[in-house]
Amino acid sequence: MSIKTAQESGLALCPKCHKLNDMMQSSGNNARIQCVRCHGMFYPRKPRSLQYTLAWNVAALLAFIPANLYPIMILYSMGIGDPNTILSGIGEFIDHGLYPIAVIIFTASIIVPLLKIIGLFLLVYRVHTGVRLRPDKHSKFYHALEFLGPWSMLDVFVVALLVAVVELGFVTSVAAGPAINYFTLTVIFTMIAANSFDPRLLWDKKQGSENTKEENDY
């Protein structure tokens, strides 16, 4: 027995005041609806959600490559610069016995961005194809990705903190490397990509597949 969704009942939720509105005044998901409570205009579904999510996610992946290839910080000792990438910087922390910081940097700089990029690609693929689609599980997975996204900026904050604290003039100093810009862009692009994705499409795809199956059974 399939569960009837709000869209099938002709209802749409206003994202501003969360009022359920009648979709009968619109002519489809691409038509804007005016909320009867706050009078704000909104779409029943985000227009071209998958296309925008895919585009921003590809941009994040492209920015993630130089973010790991270029130095993210440069340590100057006696006037001689020693550039460090994200991975080599993690190695430096490990060599100095700073394991908690190394774990935080590795998680925030490598694991979280890659998990979010791969996860968004997976969600777009599942919505587009409907292969092994589990709306309840995938919706929770999406909200987890959305929550974890901003925590990638921990790496940027750590570098900024080192630049501010480790400043001993000519003897020792730390400067941010060019990779910090690309890494910041990676985080911003993944956040925009996650915001562009409409998780309600997961349920629409599942409901459409069930309706088609029921029609074929008849």
C-alpha positions as CSV (number, residue, x, y, z in Angstrom):
1,M,0.0,0.0,0.0
2,S,1.6,3.3,-1.1
3,I,1.4,6.4,1.0
4,K,-0.1,9.5,-0.6
5,T,2.3,12.4,-0.6
6,A,1.4,16.1,-0.1
7,Q,2.1,16.8,-3.8
8,E,-0.4,14.1,-4.8
9,S,-2.9,15.7,-2.5
10,G,-2.4,19.0,-4.3
11,L,-0.5,20.7,-1.4
12,A,2.8,22.5,-1.2
13,L,4.7,23.8,1.8
14,C,5.8,27.4,1.9
15,P,9.5,27.5,2.8
16,K,9.2,30.9,4.7
17,C,6.2,30.4,7.0
18,H,5.7,26.6,6.6
19,K,2.0,27.0,5.6
20,L,0.5,24.3,3.4
21,N,-0.8,25.8,0.3
22,D,-3.2,24.6,-2.4
23,M,-1.2,23.7,-5.6
24,M,-4.4,24.0,-7.7
25,Q,-3.5,27.6,-8.4
26,S,-0.3,26.5,-10.1
27,S,0.2,24.6,-13.4
28,G,3.0,22.3,-12.3
29,N,6.2,22.1,-10.3
30,N,7.8,24.9,-12.4
31,A,5.0,27.4,-11.7
32,R,5.4,29.7,-8.7
33,I,2.8,29.7,-5.9
34,Q,1.9,32.7,-3.7
35,C,1.5,31.7,-0.1
36,V,-1.9,32.5,1.4
37,R,-0.4,33.4,4.7
38,C,2.9,35.4,4.1
39,H,2.2,36.2,0.4
40,G,5.7,35.0,-0.5
41,M,6.3,33.4,-3.9
42,F,7.8,29.9,-4.0
43,Y,8.1,26.8,-6.2
44,P,6.6,23.4,-5.2
45,R,10.0,22.0,-6.1
46,K,13.3,23.7,-6.6
47,P,13.7,24.4,-10.4
48,R,16.4,22.4,-12.1
49,S,17.6,21.1,-8.7
50,L,19.6,18.2,-10.1
51,Q,21.3,20.3,-12.8
52,Y,22.4,22.9,-10.3
53,T,23.5,20.4,-7.7
54,L,25.6,18.5,-10.3
55,A,27.2,21.7,-11.7
56,W,28.2,23.1,-8.2
57,N,29.4,19.6,-7.2
58,V,31.6,19.3,-10.2
59,A,33.0,22.8,-9.5
60,A,33.7,21.7,-5.9
61,L,35.6,18.6,-7.2
62,L,37.7,20.7,-9.6
63,A,38.6,23.1,-6.8
64,F,39.4,20.2,-4.4
65,I,42.2,19.0,-6.7
66,P,44.5,22.1,-6.5
67,A,43.5,22.5,-2.8
68,N,45.4,19.3,-2.2
69,L,48.2,19.9,-4.7
70,Y,49.2,23.4,-3.7
71,P,50.7,24.4,-0.3
72,I,48.1,25.3,2.2
73,M,50.6,26.9,4.6
74,I,54.2,28.0,4.5
75,L,56.4,27.8,7.6
76,Y,59.2,30.3,7.6
77,S,62.2,29.5,9.8
78,M,65.2,31.9,9.8
79,G,63.8,33.4,6.6
80,I,63.6,30.1,4.7
81,G,60.1,29.0,3.6
82,D,58.9,25.4,3.9
83,P,55.6,24.9,2.0
84,N,53.2,22.3,3.2
85,T,50.3,20.7,1.4
86,I,47.3,19.4,3.5
87,L,48.8,15.9,3.6
88,S,52.3,17.0,4.3
89,G,51.0,19.3,7.0
90,I,49.2,16.4,8.6
91,G,52.4,14.5,8.5
92,E,54.2,17.4,10.3
93,F,51.6,17.4,13.1
94,I,52.1,13.6,13.5
95,D,55.9,14.0,13.6
96,H,55.5,16.5,16.4
97,G,53.1,14.2,18.3
98,L,50.1,16.4,17.8
99,Y,47.8,13.5,16.9
100,P,44.4,15.1,17.9
101,I,45.1,18.1,15.6
102,A,46.3,15.7,12.8
103,V,43.1,13.7,13.1
104,I,40.9,16.9,13.1
105,I,42.7,18.3,10.0
106,F,42.5,15.0,8.1
107,T,38.8,14.5,8.9
108,A,37.9,18.1,8.1
109,S,40.1,18.5,5.1
110,I,39.9,15.1,3.4
111,I,37.2,12.9,4.7
112,V,34.3,15.4,5.0
113,P,34.8,17.2,1.6
114,L,35.2,13.9,-0.2
115,L,32.2,12.3,1.6
116,K,30.0,15.3,0.7
117,I,31.1,15.4,-2.9
118,I,30.7,11.7,-3.5
119,G,27.4,11.7,-1.4
120,L,25.9,14.4,-3.5
121,F,26.9,12.6,-6.8
122,L,25.2,9.5,-5.4
123,L,22.0,11.3,-4.5
124,V,21.7,12.9,-7.9
125,Y,22.3,9.5,-9.5
126,R,19.7,7.8,-7.4
127,V,17.1,10.5,-8.1
128,H,17.8,10.5,-11.8
129,T,17.8,6.7,-12.2
130,G,15.7,5.5,-9.2
131,V,18.2,2.6,-8.7
132,R,18.0,1.2,-5.2
133,L,16.2,4.3,-4.1
134,R,15.4,4.4,-0.3
135,P,13.8,7.9,0.3
136,D,13.8,7.5,4.1
137,K,17.5,6.5,4.3
138,H,18.7,8.8,1.6
139,S,16.9,11.8,3.1
140,K,18.7,11.2,6.4
141,F,21.9,10.8,4.5
142,Y,21.3,14.1,2.7
143,H,20.6,16.0,6.0
144,A,23.8,14.5,7.5
145,L,25.8,15.8,4.5
146,E,24.2,19.2,4.8
147,F,25.1,19.4,8.5
148,L,28.7,18.2,8.0
149,G,29.5,20.6,5.2
150,P,30.5,23.8,7.1
151,W,32.8,21.8,9.5
152,S,35.3,21.5,6.6
153,M,36.2,25.1,7.3
154,L,38.0,23.9,10.5
155,D,41.1,23.5,8.3
156,V,40.9,27.1,7.3
157,F,40.4,28.2,10.9
158,V,43.4,26.2,12.1
159,V,45.6,27.8,9.4
160,A,44.3,31.2,10.3
161,L,45.0,30.5,14.0
162,L,48.6,29.3,13.3
163,V,49.2,32.5,11.2
164,A,48.0,34.6,14.1
165,V,49.7,32.7,16.9
166,V,53.0,31.4,15.4
167,E,54.4,34.8,14.6
168,L,57.9,35.3,16.0
169,G,59.3,37.7,13.4
170,F,62.4,36.7,11.5
171,V,62.9,33.5,13.6
172,T,59.6,31.6,12.8
173,S,56.4,32.6,11.1
174,V,53.5,31.0,9.3
175,A,51.8,32.2,6.1
176,A,48.7,30.9,4.3
177,G,49.4,29.2,1.0
178,P,47.5,29.4,-2.3
179,A,45.6,26.1,-1.5
180,I,43.6,27.9,1.2
181,N,41.7,29.8,-1.5
182,Y,40.8,26.6,-3.4
183,F,39.9,24.8,-0.3
184,T,37.6,27.6,0.8
185,L,36.0,27.5,-2.7
186,T,35.5,23.7,-2.3
187,V,33.6,24.2,0.9
188,I,31.5,27.0,-0.5
189,F,30.7,25.1,-3.7
190,T,29.7,22.0,-1.7
191,M,27.4,24.0,0.5
192,I,25.7,25.6,-2.5
193,A,25.4,22.2,-4.1
194,A,23.8,20.7,-1.0
195,N,21.4,23.7,-0.8
196,S,20.5,23.3,-4.5
197,F,19.4,19.7,-4.0
198,D,15.7,19.2,-3.2
199,P,15.4,16.0,-1.0
200,R,11.6,15.9,-1.9
201,L,12.6,14.6,-5.3
202,L,13.6,11.4,-3.6
203,W,10.0,10.8,-2.6
204,D,8.7,12.0,-5.9
205,K,10.9,9.5,-7.8
206,K,9.9,6.6,-5.4
207,Q,6.2,7.5,-5.7
208,G,6.4,7.7,-9.5
209,S,8.1,4.3,-9.6
210,E,5.4,2.7,-7.4
211,N,2.6,4.2,-9.6
212,T,4.2,2.9,-12.7
213,K,4.6,-0.6,-11.1
214,E,0.9,-0.6,-10.1
215,E,-0.2,0.4,-13.6
216,N,1.9,-2.4,-15.1
217,D,0.4,-4.9,-12.7
218,Y,-3.0,-4.0,-14.0
